[in-house]
Amino acid sequence: MVWHGHPPVLAMEDGPTALDLPREYLDPEGFELVVAATVRECMVKALELRPGAIVICPRGADGMR
């Protein structure tokens, strides 16, 4: 797969709050953040998209849990 610009960044998270920090840094730089809710979904999207990076946002990463 050939990207024109930045490759997407794949993030695995089961809730939206832990993605706030990665999104805060990636959006201004022009990166697309693709979200997967499960390990299986993350693996499928990784094979399909060939992202530039994969971010795993574990439960509690937002400091709220």
Secondary structure in CASP SS format (residue, H / E / C, confidence):
PFRMAT SS
TARGET T0000
AUTHOR 0000-0000-0000
METHOD secondary structure of the structure
MODEL  1
M C 1.00
V C 1.00
W C 1.00
H C 1.00
G C 1.00
H C 1.00
P C 1.00
P C 1.00
V E 1.00
L E 1.00
A E 1.00
M E 1.00
E C 1.00
D C 1.00
G C 1.00
P C 1.00
T H 1.00
A H 1.00
L H 1.00
D H 1.00
L H 1.00
P H 1.00
R H 1.00
E H 1.00
Y H 1.00
L H 1.00
D H 1.00
P H 1.00
E H 1.00
G C 1.00
F C 1.00
E C 1.00
L E 1.00
V E 1.00
V E 1.00
A E 1.00
A C 1.00
T C 1.00
V H 1.00
R H 1.00
E H 1.00
C H 1.00
M H 1.00
V H 1.00
K H 1.00
A H 1.00
L H 1.00
E H 1.00
L H 1.00
R C 1.00
P C 1.00
G C 1.00
A E 1.00
I E 1.00
V E 1.00
I E 1.00
C C 1.00
P C 1.00
R C 1.00
G C 1.00
A C 1.00
D C 1.00
G C 1.00
M C 1.00
R C 1.00
END
